[in-house]
Amino acid sequence: MRDTFSFANPRRGNTRQTQRKSLETKLAILLQGSNRSATNMRHPTAELSLFSATGTRKYLTSAERERFLQAIKDIEPLKRLFCTVLLWSGGRVSEILALTPETVDADLCSVALLTLKRRRKHVVRQIPLPPEVMRELDAQFDLGRRLAEPRLCRERLWPWSRTTAWRVVKEVMQRASITTPAASPKGLRHTFGVAAFEAAVPPHLVQRWLGHASLRTTSIYGDVLGDEERRFAERMWDGRHDHPTN
């Protein structure tokens, strides 16, 4: 009996040792994930920046935005409207592609975007659009007629895939000679946030328009060099010769 156990115990011991090591590995991974999650909860903007790892902007400047708007003037209406709504709403590609006649309010000049990147479902935010954009939307999609028909009122305005939408935006960026990391739909979203802060839109409104869960996430758009900050710098430059240098 002793000889039998002398052969059986090492195998059982090896199995238990392997299981213990596997459990220790899993616990280490879980602890690492918990620590990372805790860090992100304390500093939700730690990994969010308007600049790439090499310091390149992820948003369009005012001049680049004007070039983008000029570039979409000569393209077909469906593409032009998509790019226009994307720029002036700050929405994500999937959120704009989900728009239907029911989600467009011509009277209020606004669109209702279903926030897709929130844990809480069915978070809808109402985004105002320029009146001329709303008039073009109404004319292009014949919103009044579509709203009167149950089948058409829930059909998507742009029956594209996300890949097609990305390609449309990239084509316009190339026409506008914009080749930075900002030359993307996400770059237009960042551009919206920056422009809103430069226009002194209250931060809580920018947060709501962009669909951010935390105001700390929205606050990154206030870190961009704006006109007011440049004016302070110009005052400093203007006075650089007023004081003797050592």
Accessible surface in RSA format (square Angstrom, percent):
REM  Atomic radii and reference values for relative SASA: ProtOr
REM  Chains: A
REM  Algorithm: Lee & Richards
REM  Probe-radius: 1.40
REM  Slices: 20
REM RES _ NUM      All-atoms   Total-Side   Main-Chain    Non-polar    All polar
REM                ABS   REL    ABS   REL    ABS   REL    ABS   REL    ABS   REL
RES MET A   1   175.19  90.7 131.56  87.1  43.63 103.9 119.97 102.0  55.22  73.2
RES ARG A   2   208.07  87.4 197.09 100.5  10.98  26.1  78.92 107.9 129.15  78.3
RES ASP A   3   105.24  73.7 104.33 103.8   0.92   2.2  27.63  65.0  77.62  77.4
RES THR A   4    89.36  63.6  81.77  82.9   7.59  18.1  58.11  78.1  31.24  47.2
RES PHE A   5    99.89  50.0  99.89  61.9   0.00   0.0  99.89  60.6   0.00   0.0
RES SER A   6    62.26  52.6  40.73  54.4  21.53  49.6  44.62  95.0  17.64  24.7
RES PHE A   7   164.57  82.3 150.48  93.2  14.09  36.7 152.58  92.5  11.99  34.3
RES ALA A   8    41.35  38.0  31.19  48.1  10.16  23.1  38.97  54.9   2.38   6.3
RES ASN A   9    75.47  52.0  70.42  68.1   5.05  12.2  23.91  57.6  51.56  49.8
RES PRO A  10    75.47  55.0  62.79  57.2  12.67  46.1  75.04  62.0   0.42   2.6
RES ARG A  11   189.75  79.7 185.01  94.3   4.74  11.3  65.28  89.2 124.47  75.4
RES ARG A  12   123.47  51.8 118.17  60.2   5.30  12.6  31.90  43.6  91.57  55.5
RES GLY A  13    35.94  44.3   0.00   N/A  35.94  44.3  30.33  83.2   5.61  12.6
RES ASN A  14    91.86  63.3  90.20  87.2   1.66   4.0  24.79  59.7  67.07  64.8
RES THR A  15    67.40  47.9  62.89  63.8   4.51  10.7  46.20  62.1  21.21  32.1
RES ARG A  16   142.00  59.6 139.30  71.0   2.70   6.4  40.81  55.8 101.19  61.3
RES GLN A  17    76.29  42.7  76.13  55.6   0.16   0.4  10.11  21.5  66.18  50.2
RES THR A  18    90.18  64.1  87.35  88.6   2.83   6.7  63.97  85.9  26.21  39.6
RES GLN A  19   112.42  62.9 104.65  76.5   7.77  18.5  39.66  84.4  72.76  55.2
RES ARG A  20   129.91  54.5 125.11  63.8   4.80  11.4  51.61  70.5  78.30  47.5
RES LYS A  21   120.77  58.9 119.34  73.2   1.42   3.4  71.19  64.1  49.58  52.8
RES SER A  22    50.84  43.0  42.83  57.2   8.01  18.5  29.97  63.8  20.88  29.2
RES LEU A  23   103.40  57.6 101.65  72.7   1.75   4.4 103.02  72.4   0.38   1.0
RES GLU A  24    99.35  57.0  92.89  70.3   6.46  15.4  38.95  75.3  60.40  49.3
RES THR A  25    78.18  55.6  73.14  74.1   5.05  12.0  52.76  70.9  25.42  38.4
RES LYS A  26   126.23  61.6 124.35  76.3   1.88   4.5  70.17  63.2  56.07  59.7
RES LEU A  27    89.21  49.7  89.21  63.8   0.00   0.0  89.21  62.7   0.00   0.0
RES ALA A  28    58.39  53.7  49.21  75.9   9.17  20.9  53.92  75.9   4.47  11.8
RES ILE A  29   108.32  61.6 106.09  79.0   2.23   5.4 106.45  76.7   1.87   5.1
RES LEU A  30   117.55  65.5 112.95  80.8   4.59  11.5 115.68  81.2   1.87   5.0
RES LEU A  31   116.13  64.7 116.07  83.0   0.06   0.1 116.13  81.6   0.00   0.0
RES GLN A  32   105.50  59.0 100.80  73.7   4.70  11.2  31.07  66.1  74.43  56.5
RES GLY A  33    25.61  31.6   0.00   N/A  25.61  31.6  24.74  67.9   0.87   1.9
RES SER A  34    65.41  55.3  54.85  73.2  10.56  24.3  32.28  68.7  33.13  46.4
RES ASN A  35    98.32  67.8  95.30  92.1   3.02   7.3  27.11  65.2  71.21  68.8
RES ARG A  36   126.53  53.1 120.39  61.4   6.14  14.6  50.13  68.5  76.41  46.3
RES SER A  37    61.69  52.1  57.49  76.7   4.20   9.7  29.81  63.5  31.88  44.7
RES ALA A  38    37.27  34.3  34.10  52.6   3.17   7.2  36.55  51.5   0.72   1.9
RES THR A  39    55.85  39.7  55.85  56.6   0.00   0.0  40.02  53.8  15.83  23.9
RES ASN A  40    56.81  39.2  54.24  52.4   2.56   6.2  23.00  55.4  33.81  32.7
RES MET A  41   156.76  81.2 129.49  85.7  27.27  64.9 109.03  92.7  47.73  63.2
RES ARG A  42   142.30  59.7 129.10  65.8  13.20  31.4  69.22  94.6  73.07  44.3
RES HIS A  43    92.54  50.6  91.39  63.5   1.15   3.0  58.92  60.7  33.62  39.1
RES PRO A  44    50.85  37.1  26.74  24.4  24.11  87.6  29.73  24.5  21.12 131.3
RES THR A  45    34.58  24.6  27.82  28.2   6.75  16.1   3.52   4.7  31.06  47.0
RES ALA A  46    69.66  64.1  26.30  40.6  43.36  98.6  38.45  54.1  31.21  82.7
RES GLU A  47   146.93  84.4 109.18  82.6  37.75  89.9  54.81 106.0  92.12  75.2
RES LEU A  48    57.07  31.8  48.73  34.9   8.34  21.0  49.21  34.6   7.85  21.1
RES SER A  49    49.33  41.7  44.32  59.1   5.01  11.5  33.50  71.3  15.83  22.2
RES LEU A  50     6.76   3.8   3.89   2.8   2.87   7.2   3.89   2.7   2.87   7.7
RES PHE A  51    84.48  42.3  78.25  48.5   6.23  16.2  78.25  47.4   6.23  17.8
RES SER A  52    30.96  26.2  20.00  26.7  10.96  25.3  22.90  48.8   8.06  11.3
RES ALA A  53   116.85 107.4  64.57  99.6  52.28 118.9  77.20 108.7  39.65 105.0
RES THR A  54   122.62  87.2  85.47  86.6  37.15  88.5  84.89 114.0  37.73  57.0
RES GLY A  55    51.07  63.0   0.00   N/A  51.07  63.0  28.92  79.4  22.15  49.6
RES THR A  56    48.45  34.5  42.42  43.0   6.03  14.4  26.96  36.2  21.50  32.5
RES ARG A  57    60.84  25.5  58.45  29.8   2.39   5.7  18.69  25.5  42.16  25.5
RES LYS A  58    65.53  32.0  65.24  40.0   0.29   0.7  25.33  22.8  40.20  42.8
RES TYR A  59    17.23   8.0  17.23   9.8   0.00   0.0   5.91   4.4  11.32  13.9
RES LEU A  60     4.72   2.6   0.00   0.0   4.72  11.9   0.00   0.0   4.72  12.7
RES THR A  61    48.92  34.8  43.42  44.0   5.51  13.1  44.71  60.1   4.21   6.4
RES SER A  62    67.98  57.4  60.42  80.6   7.56  17.4  38.62  82.2  29.36  41.1
RES ALA A  63    64.51  59.3  53.71  82.9  10.80  24.6  61.32  86.4   3.19   8.5
RES GLU A  64    16.89   9.7  16.89  12.8   0.00   0.0   4.41   8.5  12.48  10.2
RES ARG A  65    48.04  20.2  48.04  24.5   0.00   0.0   2.37   3.2  45.67  27.7
RES GLU A  66    89.90  51.6  89.83  68.0   0.07   0.2  43.78  84.7  46.13  37.7
RES ARG A  67    97.54  41.0  93.17  47.5   4.36  10.4  54.89  75.0  42.65  25.9
RES PHE A  68     0.00   0.0   0.00   0.0   0.00   0.0   0.00   0.0   0.00   0.0
RES LEU A  69    33.46  18.6  32.06  22.9   1.40   3.5  32.06  22.5   1.40   3.8
RES GLN A  70    98.25  54.9  91.43  66.8   6.83  16.3  37.89  80.6  60.37  45.8
RES ALA A  71    11.82  10.9   2.04   3.2   9.78  22.2  11.67  16.4   0.16   0.4
RES ILE A  72     6.31   3.6   6.31   4.7   0.00   0.0   6.31   4.5   0.00   0.0
RES LYS A  73   125.97  61.5 106.93  65.6  19.04  45.3  68.48  61.6  57.49  61.2
RES ASP A  74   120.22  84.2  85.23  84.8  34.99  82.7  25.61  60.3  94.61  94.4
RES ILE A  75    26.06  14.8  15.82  11.8  10.24  24.7  21.26  15.3   4.80  13.0
RES GLU A  76    94.40  54.2  81.93  62.0  12.47  29.7  30.59  59.2  63.81  52.1
RES PRO A  77    59.34  43.2  59.34  54.1   0.00   0.0  59.34  49.0   0.00   0.0
RES LEU A  78    44.35  24.7  43.65  31.2   0.70   1.8  43.65  30.7   0.70   1.9
RES LYS A  79    58.15  28.4  58.15  35.7   0.00   0.0  22.03  19.8  36.12  38.5
RES ARG A  80    52.25  21.9  52.25  26.6   0.00   0.0  14.80  20.2  37.45  22.7
RES LEU A  81     0.28   0.2   0.28   0.2   0.00   0.0   0.28   0.2   0.00   0.0
RES PHE A  82     0.00   0.0   0.00   0.0   0.00   0.0   0.00   0.0   0.00   0.0
RES CYS A  83     0.00   0.0   0.00   0.0   0.00   0.0   0.00   0.0   0.00   0.0
RES THR A  84    13.21   9.4  13.21  13.4   0.00   0.0   9.36  12.6   3.86   5.8
RES VAL A  85     0.00   0.0   0.00   0.0   0.00   0.0   0.00   0.0   0.00   0.0
RES LEU A  86     0.63   0.3   0.49   0.4   0.13   0.3   0.49   0.3   0.13   0.4
RES LEU A  87     2.72   1.5   1.66   1.2   1.06   2.7   1.66   1.2   1.06   2.9
RES TRP A  88    77.46  31.1  72.91  35.3   4.54  10.7  65.73  35.0  11.72  19.0
RES SER A  89     0.00   0.0   0.00   0.0   0.00   0.0   0.00   0.0   0.00   0.0
RES GLY A  90     0.00   0.0   0.00   N/A   0.00   0.0   0.00   0.0   0.00   0.0
RES GLY A  91     0.86   1.1   0.00   N/A   0.86   1.1   0.00   0.0   0.86   1.9
RES ARG A  92    46.61  19.6  41.98  21.4   4.63  11.0  28.91  39.5  17.70  10.7
RES VAL A  93     6.85   4.5   3.04   2.8   3.81   9.2   3.04   2.6   3.81  10.3
RES SER A  94    32.32  27.3  26.93  35.9   5.39  12.4  19.85  42.3  12.47  17.5
RES GLU A  95     1.58   0.9   0.00   0.0   1.58   3.8   0.30   0.6   1.28   1.0
RES ILE A  96     0.00   0.0   0.00   0.0   0.00   0.0   0.00   0.0   0.00   0.0
RES LEU A  97     7.30   4.1   7.23   5.2   0.07   0.2   7.27   5.1   0.03   0.1
RES ALA A  98    47.15  43.4  34.31  52.9  12.84  29.2  37.30  52.5   9.85  26.1
RES LEU A  99     2.05   1.1   1.91   1.4   0.15   0.4   2.04   1.4   0.01   0.0
RES THR A 100    16.50  11.7  16.50  16.7   0.00   0.0  13.96  18.8   2.54   3.8
RES PRO A 101     0.19   0.1   0.00   0.0   0.19   0.7   0.00   0.0   0.19   1.2
RES GLU A 102    91.42  52.5  60.76  46.0  30.66  73.0  21.87  42.3  69.55  56.8
RES THR A 103    40.56  28.8  35.35  35.8   5.22  12.4  39.16  52.6   1.40   2.1
RES VAL A 104     8.91   5.9   0.25   0.2   8.66  20.9   0.70   0.6   8.21  22.3
RES ASP A 105    51.59  36.1  46.64  46.4   4.95  11.7  18.84  44.3  32.75  32.7
RES ALA A 106    46.07  42.4  30.60  47.2  15.47  35.2  30.74  43.3  15.33  40.6
RES ASP A 107   141.08  98.8 107.29 106.8  33.79  79.9  31.72  74.7 109.36 109.1
RES LEU A 108   116.45  64.9  96.17  68.8  20.28  51.0 100.02  70.2  16.44  44.2
RES CYS A 109    33.77  25.5  33.62  37.5   0.14   0.3  11.27  28.6  22.49  24.3
RES SER A 110     5.00   4.2   5.00   6.7   0.00   0.0   4.63   9.9   0.37   0.5
RES VAL A 111     0.51   0.3   0.00   0.0   0.51   1.2   0.51   0.4   0.00   0.0
RES ALA A 112    29.83  27.4  25.38  39.2   4.45  10.1  25.38  35.7   4.45  11.8
RES LEU A 113     0.57   0.3   0.00   0.0   0.57   1.4   0.57   0.4   0.00   0.0
RES LEU A 114    71.50  39.8  67.32  48.2   4.18  10.5  67.32  47.3   4.18  11.2
RES THR A 115     6.49   4.6   0.00   0.0   6.49  15.5   0.00   0.0   6.49   9.8
RES LEU A 116    84.13  46.9  54.19  38.8  29.94  75.3  57.52  40.4  26.60  71.6
RES LYS A 117   150.25  73.3 119.20  73.1  31.06  73.9  76.82  69.1  73.43  78.2
RES ARG A 118    63.90  26.8  44.33  22.6  19.57  46.6  10.16  13.9  53.74  32.6
RES ARG A 119   246.05 103.3 212.40 108.3  33.65  80.1  91.29 124.8 154.77  93.8
RES ARG A 120   162.22  68.1 152.20  77.6  10.02  23.8  75.99 103.9  86.23  52.3
RES LYS A 121   161.54  78.8 144.25  88.5  17.28  41.2  91.20  82.1  70.34  74.9
RES HIS A 122   151.83  83.0 129.67  90.1  22.17  56.7  93.09  95.9  58.75  68.4
RES VAL A 123    22.02  14.5  18.60  16.8   3.42   8.2  22.02  19.1   0.00   0.0
RES VAL A 124    91.31  60.1  61.39  55.6  29.92  72.1  61.39  53.3  29.92  81.2
RES ARG A 125     8.43   3.5   5.12   2.6   3.31   7.9   8.43  11.5   0.00   0.0
RES GLN A 126    90.45  50.6  80.79  59.0   9.66  23.0  27.32  58.2  63.13  47.9
RES ILE A 127     0.69   0.4   0.69   0.5   0.00   0.0   0.69   0.5   0.00   0.0
RES PRO A 128    67.00  48.8  60.08  54.8   6.92  25.2  60.27  49.8   6.73  41.9
RES LEU A 129     8.87   4.9   0.00   0.0   8.87  22.3   2.40   1.7   6.47  17.4
RES PRO A 130    35.19  25.6  28.39  25.9   6.80  24.7  34.49  28.5   0.69   4.3
RES PRO A 131    72.36  52.7  71.89  65.5   0.48   1.7  72.02  59.5   0.35   2.2
RES GLU A 132   102.43  58.8  96.19  72.8   6.23  14.8  49.40  95.6  53.02  43.3
RES VAL A 133     7.71   5.1   6.87   6.2   0.84   2.0   7.71   6.7   0.00   0.0
RES MET A 134     5.64   2.9   5.64   3.7   0.00   0.0   5.64   4.8   0.00   0.0
RES ARG A 135   156.06  65.5 148.02  75.5   8.04  19.1  76.64 104.7  79.43  48.1
RES GLU A 136    56.87  32.7  51.53  39.0   5.34  12.7  29.48  57.0  27.40  22.4
RES LEU A 137     1.04   0.6   1.04   0.7   0.00   0.0   1.04   0.7   0.00   0.0
RES ASP A 138    57.40  40.2  55.07  54.8   2.33   5.5   8.70  20.5  48.70  48.6
RES ALA A 139    85.95  79.0  51.44  79.4  34.51  78.5  63.29  89.1  22.67  60.0
RES GLN A 140    75.49  42.2  49.70  36.3  25.79  61.4   7.88  16.8  67.61  51.3
RES PHE A 141     5.97   3.0   4.99   3.1   0.98   2.5   5.97   3.6   0.00   0.0
RES ASP A 142    65.06  45.6  62.11  61.8   2.94   7.0  22.05  51.9  43.01  42.9
RES LEU A 143     4.42   2.5   4.42   3.2   0.00   0.0   4.42   3.1   0.00   0.0
RES GLY A 144    50.38  62.1   0.00   N/A  50.38  62.1  38.91 106.8  11.47  25.7
RES ARG A 145   120.01  50.4 109.60  55.9  10.41  24.8  61.23  83.7  58.77  35.6
RES ARG A 146    50.51  21.2  50.51  25.7   0.00   0.0   1.14   1.6  49.38  29.9
RES LEU A 147    85.86  47.8  64.41  46.1  21.45  53.9  64.58  45.4  21.28  57.3
RES ALA A 148    80.77  74.3  45.70  70.5  35.07  79.8  56.66  79.8  24.11  63.9
RES GLU A 149    63.91  36.7  63.65  48.2   0.26   0.6  25.38  49.1  38.53  31.5
RES PRO A 150   115.90  84.5 103.24  94.1  12.66  46.0 107.76  89.0   8.14  50.6
RES ARG A 151   165.69  69.6 149.90  76.4  15.79  37.6  83.95 114.7  81.74  49.5
RES LEU A 152    20.20  11.2  20.20  14.4   0.00   0.0  20.20  14.2   0.00   0.0
RES CYS A 153    10.90   8.2  10.90  12.2   0.00   0.0   0.68   1.7  10.22  11.0
RES ARG A 154   174.87  73.4 157.34  80.2  17.53  41.7  47.77  65.3 127.10  77.0
RES GLU A 155    72.42  41.6  67.34  50.9   5.08  12.1  32.41  62.7  40.01  32.7
RES ARG A 156   102.14  42.9  89.51  45.6  12.63  30.1  36.29  49.6  65.85  39.9
RES LEU A 157     5.17   2.9   0.24   0.2   4.93  12.4   0.24   0.2   4.93  13.3
RES TRP A 158     0.04   0.0   0.04   0.0   0.00   0.0   0.04   0.0   0.00   0.0
RES PRO A 159    97.36  71.0  73.60  67.1  23.76  86.4  73.60  60.8  23.76 147.7
RES TRP A 160    36.09  14.5  27.50  13.3   8.59  20.2  19.68  10.5  16.41  26.6
RES SER A 161    63.02  53.3  49.43  66.0  13.59  31.3  51.43 109.5  11.59  16.2
RES ARG A 162   129.81  54.5 125.97  64.2   3.84   9.2  49.11  67.1  80.70  48.9
RES THR A 163    96.05  68.3  89.68  90.9   6.37  15.2  58.72  78.9  37.33  56.4
RES THR A 164    37.34  26.6  37.34  37.9   0.00   0.0  19.41  26.1  17.93  27.1
RES ALA A 165     0.00   0.0   0.00   0.0   0.00   0.0   0.00   0.0   0.00   0.0
RES TRP A 166    95.13  38.2  95.13  46.0   0.00   0.0  92.92  49.5   2.21   3.6
RES ARG A 167   123.48  51.8 118.86  60.6   4.63  11.0  53.00  72.4  70.48  42.7
RES VAL A 168     4.15   2.7   4.15   3.8   0.00   0.0   4.15   3.6   0.00   0.0
RES VAL A 169     0.00   0.0   0.00   0.0   0.00   0.0   0.00   0.0   0.00   0.0
RES LYS A 170    83.51  40.7  83.44  51.2   0.07   0.2  48.69  43.8  34.83  37.1
RES GLU A 171    71.54  41.1  70.15  53.1   1.39   3.3  32.57  63.0  38.97  31.8
RES VAL A 172     2.08   1.4   2.08   1.9   0.00   0.0   2.08   1.8   0.00   0.0
RES MET A 173     1.08   0.6   1.08   0.7   0.00   0.0   1.08   0.9   0.00   0.0
RES GLN A 174   129.66  72.5 111.58  81.5  18.07  43.0  35.95  76.5  93.71  71.1
RES ARG A 175   130.50  54.8  94.97  48.4  35.54  84.6  43.29  59.2  87.21  52.9
RES ALA A 176     5.79   5.3   0.00   0.0   5.79  13.2   5.34   7.5   0.45   1.2
RES SER A 177    82.17  69.4  63.37  84.6  18.79  43.3  34.55  73.6  47.62  66.7
RES ILE A 178     3.88   2.2   0.00   0.0   3.88   9.4   1.67   1.2   2.21   6.0
RES THR A 179   123.39  87.8  90.56  91.8  32.82  78.2  64.90  87.2  58.48  88.4
RES THR A 180    40.43  28.8  32.02  32.5   8.41  20.0  36.36  48.8   4.07   6.2
RES PRO A 181    71.65  52.2  45.00  41.0  26.64  96.8  58.36  48.2  13.29  82.6
RES ALA A 182     0.00   0.0   0.00   0.0   0.00   0.0   0.00   0.0   0.00   0.0
RES ALA A 183     4.17   3.8   3.45   5.3   0.73   1.7   3.50   4.9   0.68   1.8
RES SER A 184    14.37  12.1  14.37  19.2   0.00   0.0   9.99  21.3   4.38   6.1
RES PRO A 185     6.11   4.5   4.36   4.0   1.75   6.3   4.78   3.9   1.33   8.3
RES LYS A 186    99.44  48.5  95.18  58.4   4.26  10.1  58.48  52.6  40.96  43.6
RES GLY A 187     1.38   1.7   0.00   N/A   1.38   1.7   0.92   2.5   0.47   1.0
RES LEU A 188     0.00   0.0   0.00   0.0   0.00   0.0   0.00   0.0   0.00   0.0
RES ARG A 189     8.15   3.4   7.75   3.9   0.40   1.0   1.89   2.6   6.26   3.8
RES HIS A 190     6.62   3.6   6.62   4.6   0.00   0.0   2.73   2.8   3.89   4.5
RES THR A 191     3.92   2.8   3.69   3.7   0.23   0.6   3.69   5.0   0.23   0.3
RES PHE A 192    22.65  11.3  18.76  11.6   3.89  10.1  21.88  13.3   0.77   2.2
RES GLY A 193     0.00   0.0   0.00   N/A   0.00   0.0   0.00   0.0   0.00   0.0
RES VAL A 194     6.95   4.6   6.85   6.2   0.10   0.2   6.85   6.0   0.10   0.3
RES ALA A 195    24.76  22.8  19.21  29.6   5.55  12.6  21.19  29.8   3.57   9.5
RES ALA A 196     8.46   7.8   3.11   4.8   5.35  12.2   8.05  11.3   0.40   1.1
RES PHE A 197    47.57  23.8  32.30  20.0  15.27  39.7  32.97  20.0  14.60  41.8
RES GLU A 198    91.53  52.5  52.71  39.9  38.82  92.4  28.56  55.2  62.97  51.4
RES ALA A 199    72.99  67.1  40.42  62.4  32.56  74.1  52.37  73.8  20.61  54.6
RES ALA A 200    86.18  79.2  58.49  90.3  27.69  63.0  67.67  95.3  18.51  49.0
RES VAL A 201    29.83  19.6  23.50  21.3   6.33  15.2  25.87  22.5   3.97  10.8
RES PRO A 202    60.05  43.8  55.55  50.6   4.49  16.3  60.05  49.6   0.00   0.0
RES PRO A 203    64.54  47.0  64.54  58.8   0.00   0.0  64.54  53.3   0.00   0.0
RES HIS A 204   114.45  62.6 109.39  76.0   5.06  13.0  76.92  79.3  37.53  43.7
RES LEU A 205    43.11  24.0  43.11  30.8   0.00   0.0  43.11  30.3   0.00   0.0
RES VAL A 206     0.00   0.0   0.00   0.0   0.00   0.0   0.00   0.0   0.00   0.0
RES GLN A 207    37.52  21.0  37.45  27.4   0.07   0.2   4.12   8.8  33.40  25.3
RES ARG A 208   138.27  58.1 130.16  66.4   8.11  19.3  59.97  82.0  78.30  47.5
RES TRP A 209    37.60  15.1  37.60  18.2   0.00   0.0  36.20  19.3   1.40   2.3
RES LEU A 210     0.00   0.0   0.00   0.0   0.00   0.0   0.00   0.0   0.00   0.0
RES GLY A 211     5.10   6.3   0.00   N/A   5.10   6.3   3.41   9.4   1.69   3.8
RES HIS A 212    23.38  12.8  15.38  10.7   8.00  20.5  11.10  11.4  12.28  14.3
RES ALA A 213    77.44  71.2  45.73  70.6  31.71  72.1  46.48  65.5  30.96  82.0
RES SER A 214    37.83  32.0  32.55  43.4   5.28  12.2  29.09  62.0   8.74  12.2
RES LEU A 215    81.61  45.5  77.46  55.4   4.15  10.4  77.50  54.4   4.11  11.1
RES ARG A 216   123.44  51.8 121.22  61.8   2.22   5.3  54.64  74.7  68.80  41.7
RES THR A 217    27.21  19.4  27.21  27.6   0.00   0.0  15.61  21.0  11.60  17.5
RES THR A 218     0.03   0.0   0.03   0.0   0.00   0.0   0.03   0.0   0.00   0.0
RES SER A 219    56.44  47.7  50.05  66.8   6.39  14.7  37.59  80.0  18.85  26.4
RES ILE A 220    15.02   8.5  13.46  10.0   1.56   3.8  14.23  10.2   0.79   2.1
RES TYR A 221     7.11   3.3   4.37   2.5   2.74   7.1   0.10   0.1   7.01   8.6
RES GLY A 222    43.62  53.8   0.00   N/A  43.62  53.8  15.44  42.4  28.18  63.1
RES ASP A 223   117.57  82.4  87.68  87.3  29.89  70.7  34.02  80.1  83.55  83.3
RES VAL A 224    13.55   8.9   3.56   3.2  10.00  24.1   4.24   3.7   9.32  25.3
RES LEU A 225    93.32  52.0  73.76  52.8  19.55  49.2  74.21  52.1  19.11  51.4
RES GLY A 226    14.67  18.1   0.00   N/A  14.67  18.1  13.36  36.7   1.30   2.9
RES ASP A 227   103.09  72.2  98.23  97.8   4.86  11.5  21.35  50.3  81.74  81.5
RES GLU A 228   110.18  63.3 107.50  81.3   2.68   6.4  31.46  60.8  78.72  64.3
RES GLU A 229    94.67  54.4  90.25  68.3   4.41  10.5  36.46  70.5  58.21  47.5
RES ARG A 230   105.40  44.3 104.84  53.4   0.56   1.3  32.73  44.7  72.67  44.0
RES ARG A 231   128.00  53.7 126.83  64.7   1.17   2.8  53.02  72.5  74.98  45.4
RES PHE A 232   110.09  55.1 103.94  64.4   6.15  16.0 104.31  63.2   5.78  16.5
RES ALA A 233    25.33  23.3  20.40  31.5   4.92  11.2  24.77  34.9   0.56   1.5
RES GLU A 234    72.81  41.8  72.68  55.0   0.13   0.3  18.73  36.2  54.08  44.2
RES ARG A 235   158.64  66.6 146.71  74.8  11.93  28.4  58.95  80.6  99.69  60.4
RES MET A 236   128.36  66.5 114.47  75.8  13.89  33.1  84.10  71.5  44.26  58.6
RES TRP A 237   104.04  41.8 101.13  48.9   2.92   6.9  86.85  46.3  17.19  27.9
RES ASP A 238   115.27  80.7  89.56  89.1  25.71  60.8  33.61  79.1  81.66  81.4
RES GLY A 239    20.07  24.8   0.00   N/A  20.07  24.8  17.69  48.6   2.38   5.3
RES ARG A 240   154.07  64.7 132.68  67.6  21.38  50.9  48.74  66.6 105.32  63.8
RES HIS A 241   157.85  86.3 127.79  88.8  30.06  76.9  96.45  99.4  61.40  71.4
RES ASP A 242   107.03  75.0  74.50  74.1  32.53  76.9  23.57  55.5  83.46  83.2
RES HIS A 243   133.92  73.2 128.11  89.0   5.81  14.9  85.02  87.6  48.89  56.9
RES PRO A 244   131.13  95.6 102.50  93.4  28.62 104.0 113.93  94.1  17.20 106.9
RES THR A 245   123.94  88.2  93.88  95.2  30.06  71.6  67.49  90.7  56.45  85.3
RES ASN A 246   202.03 139.3 127.48 123.2  74.55 179.5  68.96 166.0 133.07 128.6
END  Absolute sums over single chains surface
CHAIN  1 A    15971.9      13651.1       2320.7       8919.4       7052.4
END  Absolute sums over all chains
TOTAL         15971.9      13651.1       2320.7       8919.4       7052.4
